[in-house]
Amino acid sequence: MDGIFPLWKPKGLTSHDCVVKVRKVAGTKKIGHTGTLDPEVEGVLPLCIGKATKLVPFLTDTEKTYEAVISLGTATETEDAWGEVIDTAEVPDISDHYIQKVLKDFQGDITQVPPMYSAVKVNGRRLYEYAREGMEVERPERQVTIHELHWMERVSRESFRVKVVCSKGTYIRTLCVDIGKALGLPAHMKELTRTGTGDFTEIDCVRLEDLDRDKLNNGLLPMKKAVPHLPEWEVTEEEASLIRNGQRFDRPANWSAGEIHVAVHKGELLALYHDHPDKPGLIKPIRVLKQ
C-alpha cells in the first residue's frame, strides 16, 4: 500500500492520534503526516503511506489554506481560544472596510515571532516546555509568506473570519495576534480550519469517523499527487529501468537548474532528481520510489 491518503482531521485529536488510527486500519506502521494540526483544529491532513513516506518533506513544504476567526479585545497566553486570558480591552466600532485595509498590509513576505506555546526549539528545548515552567525566552524571528489574506465575513461585533493561503511554517495564531495589534487591540485566534494542503482540499478527504479498509483503499491516491508543484521529467522505458537502480544521468534538455524534478513514466512517479552537487552537467536521485 503506497500512496497519499487525504484525511479530514476532526477536532479533539492530535495529528499523531489520527496516524495511529489509520495505521490500525492500514495494517502498517509506515505512515507519516504532512503538517501538524493542533487538537482543537480540524481540516485537511494528507497522510503518506508506504513508500510515499519518502515524500513527506516535499508535501509538507507546499502552501496551506486556512479559514480563521479572529477575536478582538482579548489576548491569551497561547494566542488561541484555549489559553488563559492575559489582556483585555474594550473594542470600539471598527468598519469592515478599515479591517480589510489593514489585512492588505499582511500580504507578502512577513516576519513572525513564534508563540511561546509552540514546538520551535530554542537551546535544545521546545518553547512550550519553557512556557509551562513560566519562563519567557528570546525567540528567533522567521520569514514566512502570506500569499493571500482575504476578508470573508463579520462573525460578531468583536470577531471576523478570514481566508489565509500561506507558506510552510506560518503560525496562524500569531498572524491573528499581529492583525489585532495593527488594529490597536489585543486579539486571539478563536477558530481555525485547514481547508487545503497543496492541491488537496476537503472534497478529497475521508473523515476519520467513516474510515474502514474499503474507504482507505478507495481514497488512496497516487504518489504523484503529492508533488504537483515540482516540474516533471518524462522518461523513456530504458531510462525508467535505470532510474529504478538509482542511475545518474546527463542533465536533460529543458531542465530547470537548481530545481527538484519528478521523474515520471506513463503517469507513474518513479523518483525525484536534482542537479549533482559535485559533478556539473549531471543529475542524481534524491528519492527513488519505484525499484
N, C-alpha and C positions, 0 to 999 in steps of 0.2 A: 504494500500500500504506500504509494509515493504520490504526493500532490499537496495542494493548498486547500484547506477546509475553512471557509469563512464562517465564523461563529458569531452570533449576536450574544454578547456577554450581558447577563442580567445584573441588576443591582443586588448587592448583598454578598457577592462572591469576589474573591480576588482573581486576577488573571491566572495565577497558578492553580487555584481551585478548579477553574474551567479546564485547564490542561489535564489535571488528574482525572476528571470525569470523562474526558474524551479518550484518554489512554485506556480506561477500563473498557469502553465500547470498542475501540480500535484493536485492543489486544497487543499494543506495542508501547514501549516507553519512549520511542524515538519521535517525540512531538515537541515543538517549540513555538512559543507565541511571538508576536511581532510588534510589541509595544505595550507596556503595562497600562492597564486602566485601574484607577482606584476602586475600592469595593463599592462605593455609592454611585459610580458612574457606569452607565450602560452603553452598549454600542458595538461597532464592528471590530472584531478581534480575529484576524486571519491566523490560522494555525498551520504550521508547516509540518508535514508528516513524512516519515521515512527519509529518503534521500533529499527531499525538499528542505530538510533542516539546514542543509548547506546554504540555503538562500535566505535564511533569517535576517542576516545583517543588511542584505540588499532590499528586502521588503520593508524592514524597519526604517530604512533611510528615505522612504517615499513620503510624499505630502500626506497630511492628515486633515480631515474636515470635521469640525465640531459645531454643535449648537450649544450656546451657553447663556444662562440667565445671570445678569449682573445685578446685584442688590446694593443700592446706595444707602449710606447712613450708618452702616455697621461694619467694623473690621473684626476679623477673628485671627487667632494665633496661627491657624492652619491655612488661612486665606480662602477657606470654603465654608459651607454652612454647618459643618460638624465640629468646628473648633470652638474654643472658649472665646467669648467676646472680649476684645481688648480696647475698643474705641467706638464711640457713637457720636452722631451729630444730627441736628435737625436738617431734613432735606428740603430745600426751597423748591419752588416751581421751576423746573428746567424743561425747556421745549424739546420736542423730539428733534427738531431741526438743529438745535445747538449741539445736542449729543452726537448727531450724525456728523457734524462738522468736526468735533473732537476725535471721532473714530478715524477720520481720514489721516490724522497725524500718526497713527499707529501702523499704517500700511508700509510695507517695505522692510528693510533691514533695521532691526531694533536691538537694544541691549536689555537683557534681563538679569536680575539677581535672583538665583533660585531660592525658593522659600525654605525656612529652617526645617519645616516638616517635609523633607524630600529625601530621595535616596542618593543624592550627589555626595561624593566622598571629599572630605577635607582632612588632610593629615591622617589618612587611612581609616577614618570613621565616617559613617553615614551622618548627614546633617540631622536626621530625625533622632539619632542617638544623643547628640548634644542637646537637642530641643527637649527631649524627655527628662534630661537632667537639669533643665532650667538654664542651660548655657547658651550664650549668643556668641557665635564665632564669625570671623570675616569670611564672606562667601565670594567666590570668583564670579565675575561678570561673564556672560556668554552672549554671543551674537546669534540671533535667530531671525527667520524671515517670515513675515506675515504677508502671504501672497494676496489674500482677500480678507476684508473685515467689513461685513455688511450689517446694517440695522435690519431687524426682522419685524419686531413689534414691541409695543409697550405692554408689559405684563401687569404692572400695578403702578401706583404713583412713584414708588421708590425703585422699581426694577424694570428691566427691559431685556429682550432676547437679541442675541447677535449670532451671525454665522462667521466662523473663522476657518480659513484654509491656511495652514502653516507648515513650516519645516519641522523635521525631527528635532526633539529636544525643547520644544516650546512648552512653557508652563502656562496653561490657560488660566489657572488660579491667579498667577502673578499678573497676567495681562489684565484681568478684571480689576485687580487692586490698582494697577497703574492707570487704567482708564478712570477709575474713581478719583485718584489723585489729580489727574488732569482736569477733572470737574470740580476740584476743591473739596472732595468729600472722602471719608473712609468708605471702603467697599469690600465686598467679597463675592466669590462665585457661589451662587445659590443652587444652580443645577448645571449638569453637563452631560451631553450625549455625543459620542463619536459617531458621525454618520458616514464617514468614509476613510479608508486607508488605501492609498494608491488608487487603483481602479475598482476596488471592492466597495460596494455600498450595501445598505440594508437589504435590498431586494435579492442580493446574492447569498445572504446569510441564513443559516439554520439556527433556530432558537434552542437553547440548551434543554428546555423542558420537553421539546419534541424529539430529542436526539435518540436514535436507535441505530442498529447496524445498517439498515436499509437507507436511512437518511444520510448516514455517513458515506456510504458507497456512492449514492446518487449526488451528494453535494460536493464530493471531492473533485477539485478542478486541476487541470494540467499544470505542471510546474512553471511552464512558460508564462502563466497568468501572473506570476509574482514579479516579473521584471519587464513590463511593457515600456518602462521609462528608459531602458537600455537599448542602444542600437543593435540591430540584428545582422548577423553574418550567415548567409545561407550557404551551406556547404554541400559538396558532392558526396556521392556514396563512398568513394575512395577516401575522401577527407574525413567523413564520419567514422569510418573504421579506424583511422589513425588517431582521431580525437579520443576515442574510447580508451586508447592506450596512453593518453597524455602527451601526444606528439606536439612539438613546436613547429611553427610554420613561418615562411616568409610573410611579411605584412601584406595582406591582400589589397587589391585596388579599392578605392573608396573607403579606406579605413580611417576612422577619426582618431588621430593620435591623442593619447592621454586618456581615452575613454575605455571603459569596460564594455565588451561586446558579447552578445548572446549568440553562441554557435547553434544553428538550427538546421535540422534536416527533415524534410517532409512534415514540417509543422511541429516537430518534437525538439524540445530543449535538450541539448547534449552536454554543453559545458559553457563556462564563462572564460573569456580570454582577455588579456590586456598586453600592452607593449612589454617586451622583455626588458627588465631594468638594466641589464648588463650587456646586452647584445642588440645595438640599434638595427632596425630593419626586421627583427624577428618578433613574433608574438608567442606567448606561452599561456597555458591554462592556469586559472586560479581556483576553479571549481570544476570537477568532472562529475557529471550527474548520471551518465549512462556509460556502463562499461561492459 
